[in-house]
Amino acid sequence: MRIEDFRHPWLARYRWSVVVEINSRLCEAKSSFHGPTSDGHDDCIGIWESRHTEELSVIEAADLCREAHRTAPFCFFNGNTFAAILSTALSEFYLRFPPSTAYLLNSTFNHYVAGTIGREDLLALLDEIPPPASM
């Protein structure tokens, strides 16, 4: 089984109210205004609520977080919010790998969610990492 084929309801525990709380705390830590945007907030709620409880591959979970980030539902820290959610959601998955590989996976997924690397880069990395025996 390849890493990207491993499926699980990774994001199921992150109801929209949890997403809002995470963004609020990130804003508070940086003394920034926390609030919804007029353009992307409602769209993001619809996207998130329709898919976050599904059983997803790790790539699909990252895609959902990336899409949510791109809708810009909050005034600040959208990328940080959804990268933090994915990082926490995949934390048990990362434990299946050696620490250096787990760090590389986490960093790469966070950069993908934030939009600083593309899908091709993500897939290329995943092709290079053998899945752990316990998958």
C-alpha positions in Angstrom: 0.0 0.0 0.0 1.3 3.4 -0.9 1.2 6.2 1.7 -1.3 8.2 -0.3 -3.7 5.2 -0.4 -4.1 5.0 3.4 -7.6 6.2 4.2 -9.0 7.4 7.5 -11.5 10.1 8.7 -8.5 12.3 9.5 -10.5 15.6 9.9 -13.7 14.3 11.5 -13.1 15.8 14.9 -12.6 19.3 13.5 -16.1 20.6 13.3 -16.4 24.2 12.0 -16.6 25.5 15.6 -13.2 23.9 16.3 -11.8 25.5 13.1 -13.0 28.9 14.3 -11.5 28.4 17.7 -8.1 27.4 16.3 -8.1 30.6 14.1 -9.2 32.7 17.1 -6.3 31.4 19.2 -3.8 32.0 16.4 -5.1 35.5 16.0 -5.0 36.2 19.8 -1.4 34.9 20.0 -0.4 37.5 17.4 -2.7 40.3 18.7 -4.5 40.2 15.3 -8.2 40.7 14.6 -10.2 37.5 14.4 -13.2 37.5 12.2 -14.8 36.0 9.2 -14.3 37.4 5.7 -17.3 38.5 3.7 -16.2 36.6 0.5 -14.9 33.2 1.6 -16.4 32.4 5.0 -19.7 31.0 4.0 -18.2 29.1 1.0 -15.6 27.5 3.3 -18.2 26.4 5.8 -20.0 24.6 3.1 -16.9 23.0 1.7 -15.6 22.0 5.1 -18.9 20.7 6.6 -19.7 18.6 3.5 -16.4 16.7 3.6 -14.5 16.9 6.9 -16.1 13.7 8.3 -15.4 11.6 5.2 -12.8 8.8 5.2 -10.0 10.5 3.1 -6.5 9.6 1.9 -3.8 11.8 3.4 -3.6 13.7 0.1 -7.4 14.2 0.1 -7.2 15.6 3.6 -4.4 17.9 2.6 -6.4 18.9 -0.5 -9.4 19.8 1.7 -7.3 21.9 4.0 -5.6 23.6 1.0 -9.0 24.4 -0.6 -10.3 25.7 2.7 -7.2 27.9 3.1 -7.7 29.3 -0.4 -11.3 30.4 0.2 -9.8 32.7 2.9 -12.7 32.3 5.5 -10.9 34.4 8.1 -9.2 37.8 8.1 -5.9 36.4 9.2 -3.9 33.2 9.5 -5.9 31.0 7.1 -2.9 29.0 6.0 -1.7 28.6 9.6 -5.1 27.5 10.7 -5.6 24.7 8.2 -1.9 23.6 8.3 -2.2 23.3 12.1 -5.4 21.2 11.7 -3.8 18.9 9.2 -0.6 18.6 11.3 -2.5 17.6 14.4 -4.9 15.3 12.5 -2.0 13.4 10.9 0.1 13.3 14.1 -0.7 9.6 14.8 0.0 8.8 11.2 3.4 10.4 11.5 4.3 8.2 14.4 4.5 5.3 12.0 7.7 6.8 10.5 11.2 7.5 11.7 11.3 11.0 13.3 13.2 12.6 10.4 10.7 11.2 7.9 7.8 12.3 10.0 9.3 15.8 10.2 9.7 15.9 6.4 6.2 14.7 5.8 4.7 17.2 8.2 6.7 20.1 6.8 5.8 19.1 3.2 2.1 18.8 3.9 2.1 22.1 5.7 3.8 23.8 2.8 1.3 22.2 0.4 -1.7 23.5 2.5 -0.1 26.9 2.6 0.3 26.8 -1.2 4.1 27.2 -1.2 4.6 23.9 -3.0 2.4 22.3 -5.6 0.7 18.9 -5.9 3.5 17.6 -8.1 6.1 18.3 -5.4 3.9 16.6 -2.8 3.4 13.5 -4.9 7.1 13.3 -5.8 8.0 13.3 -2.1 5.4 10.7 -1.3 6.8 8.5 -4.1 10.2 8.6 -2.5 9.1 7.5 1.0 8.3 3.9 1.6 5.2 3.2 3.6 5.8 1.9 7.1 5.3 -1.9 7.6 2.3 -1.3 9.9 0.1 0.3 7.2 
